[in-house]
Amino acid sequence: MKLLFDQNLSPRLVNRLADLYPNSQHVSFIGLDQADDHALWEYANQNDLTVVTRDSDFSELSILRSFPPKVIWIRRGNCSTNQIEEILRSHYQDIIQFNEDSNLGVLALY
């Protein structure tokens, strides 16, 4: 499973989570850090990536456009990159099950 980290998340997450989510990307690494959500959505869809974000925008896009791509929505308030990493590590099995379920498009994590 490959993740696409939105601009509101640290680019460091790509390397820090490479053991669980190899070949993941951050929007800043691919020149999409200033792109609108629709462009990110299309990129993720074309490249088989799951969007990871802290914004509700991608959840709304999933409702409007359906999926793929799938969306992991981090719903915890202000938190550090370490905490985001821990959320994605501790929910690894949930994320794998979510990825395999063709009926789910958004996974909210707290």
FENURZI-V470369 format. One record per run of one state. SS is the DSSP state (A for helix, B for strand, O for the rest). FROM is the first residue (numbers start at 1). LEN is the number of residues. Records with the same first field share a line. If there is no record, write none. Layout:
# FENURZI-V470369
SS = FROM-LEN, FROM-LEN
This chain:
# FENURZI-V470369
O = 1-1, 6-6, 17-8, 31-6, 47-2, 54-3, 66-5, 75-6, 91-1, 101-5, 110-1
B = 2-4, 25-2, 49-5, 71-4, 106-4
A = 12-5, 27-4, 37-10, 57-9, 81-10, 92-9
